[in-house]
Amino acid sequence: MKTYKEIWDVLSQVNVSDKIMKKNNLSYLSWAHCHEVMMEHFPEYRWETTHYAKADGTSTNVLTYKSPEGVTAGVEVTVTIGELTRSCYLPCMTGYSNKATNYPNARDVNDTIQRCYVKACALFGLGVSLYWGEDIPKLKNTVIKNDDKDIVFAGAIEQAPHKREKQPATEKIADPIVEAKKEHIEPKNTETIQADHLSSIKEESISNKPNLGDM
C-alpha cells in the first residue's frame, strides 16, 4: 500500500511543462492532461464531487451561500488513490477572472468542478509547481560519491556517472625564489641589488679615471 509521501515523491516530480495551457496570463493544467498522468502512474485512482442534502430530500453537488451582493456557490472534489484521499474546495468562478461569481450558471459550476479536481490532484503532488508560479517542478538533489568529494546533481539520476580518471600531474615550472629558500640561499632584496649596482658604477668610474701622474 502506497503512503502519502510515496505518492508525493512520484507525482511532484512529473514534469507537466509540455501540457501547460495559458489563458489571461494564467497557467493551468487541463483536466484531460491531469487524468492522463494520473492514469499513467496510478490507474486505480478515482475522484468524485461532494453532494449536499437539500430540504426536499434530493441532493446537489453545489454548496450555495447568500450574501447582500447575491448568491455565490462552491464545490468540493475528493481524489482517492488506494485508501488515501485528498479533498479540495473551490468557489465557482466565471471564465478566468479568478473571482467568485454571483448566481453561477451550469457552465460556471462544471468548469469549477474540473478545476477543483485538478487542484485536488495537486494536493497529491501533480502539477503543484504551478501553484508556486512555476511550470517545472523543483527536482530533488541527488548526491553521488566521487573519490573524496560529494557531487550534487539537480534532479533524479538513473545511473551514477563513471568515476573520472585521474589526470597525470602537470610539470611545474621551478620558482627561483622558492628554490633558493630550499637551498638556504638568501635572495638579494631590492636595496642590496641597488647598492651593488651603485658600487659597481663607482668602481668603474675610478678605473676609467685618467692617471694625472702620467700626463
Buried (B, 14 or more C-beta within 10 A) or exposed (E): EBEBEEBBBBBBBBEBBEBBEEEEEEBBBBBEBBBEBBEEBBEEBEBBBBEBEEEEEEEBBBBEEEEEEEEBBBBBBBBBBEEBBBBBEBBBBBEBEEEBBEEBEEEBBEBBBBBBBBBBBBBBBBBBBBEEEEBEBEBEEBEEEEEEEEEEBEEEEEEEEEEEEEEEEEEEEEEEEEEEEEEEEEEEEEEEEEEEEEEEEEEEEEEEEEEEEEE
